[in-house]
Amino acid sequence: MALSARNQLPGTIQDIQVGDIMAHVVVKVGDNLIESVITRNSAEELGLKKGDSVKVVVKSTEVMIQKG
């Protein structure tokens, strides 16, 4: 599937907690962990599980950077 977002980070699902409505997904990208909250339906449709290789796609109008 083609996607216009340029910030696509390959990673591996480290943890996934599925609730009644939402799912909390933790993806290891390099030495970093990126967390996302998506709908339970989306997680189920994608068949997400721990250990899966995925891409984290960041599409935002604002990105903050802090030094120090």
Secondary structure, DSSP 8 states (H G I E B T S, - for coil): -----SEEEEEEEEEEEE-SSEEEEEEEETTEEEEEEEEHHHHHHHT--TT-EEEEEE--S-------
